[in-house]
């Protein structure tokens, strides 16, 4: 799935993303535990909503960085193909 390009995340942003993802990983394990314990469905659904909100936070950080760094950099270098790639990405995000 990789085309060889790399992101331009600062170490601060990367560390923040890793912390967020570790927290989400723990939330997922928690959801699995709730299901294994036959926890009432409403509680499980609320925890799943919290996981989705946390993932949306990661997505926002990544999208913001992508727009500010990767997209701007490629446009400044004359690579207009990045606009089509971005539109395709946004369409996937909106599903």
N, C-alpha and C positions, 0 to 999 in steps of 0.2 A: 504494500500500500504506500510505501515511501518512494518519493521520486528523487531523493538525495538532498532536497533543500532542508535547511535547519531553521529553527525559530530564533528570534532575537531577544529572548526573555532575559531580563536582568536576574542576578542571583536572588534579589529580594522577591521578585515576582515568582520565580521558580520555587523558592522556599515556601511562599504563601500557597501556591498551588499544591505542593506536596502535602502541606499541613491539611489543607482542605480535603484533598483526596484520601488521606489517611483517616480523617474524621468520617468521611463518607463510607469508607471501607468498614469502619467500626459500626456505623449505622446499619449497613447491609447485614453484617453478622447479627446485629440486634434484631433485625426483622426476621431473619431465619430462626433465631432463638424464640421469638414470639410465636412463630408458626409451629415450631416443634413443641411448644408448650400449650398449643391449642388456645392461644390468647384470643379474646373476643375480636371479631373481624374489624370492628370500628377502630380499635386501638392500632391494629396492624396497618390499616389504611392510612391512619394519621401519621404513622412513622414512615410509610412509603412516601407520603406527601412531603415530609421533612427531607427525605433523601432527594426527591426531585428538586426541591427548592435549593438544596445545597449544590446539586449538579448544575442548576441554572446559574448559581453564583460563579462556579468555575467557568462555565460557558461565557458569561459576561466578561470576566477577566481576560480570557483567551481572545474573545472577539475584539475587545477594546485594544489589546496589544497588537493583534493582527492588523487592525485598521491603521493604528497610529504608526506602526513600524514597518511591517512587511509590505502592506499594500502601498503605502506612501512611497517607500523606497523603490518598489518596482515601477510605479508610475513615473517617478522622477528619472528613472533609468530608461524610460520610453517603452516599458513593457505593458501595453494596454490589455493583454490577455488576462491579467490579474483581475480586471473588473468582471469578466465573464465567470472566472473561478469564484469570485466573491458572491456573485448573484446565485450561482449554483449552491454554494455553501449556505447562504441565507435561506434558499428554498428548502434545503434539507432541515435546517433548524426550525422552520415553521411548520413542519409536518406534525 
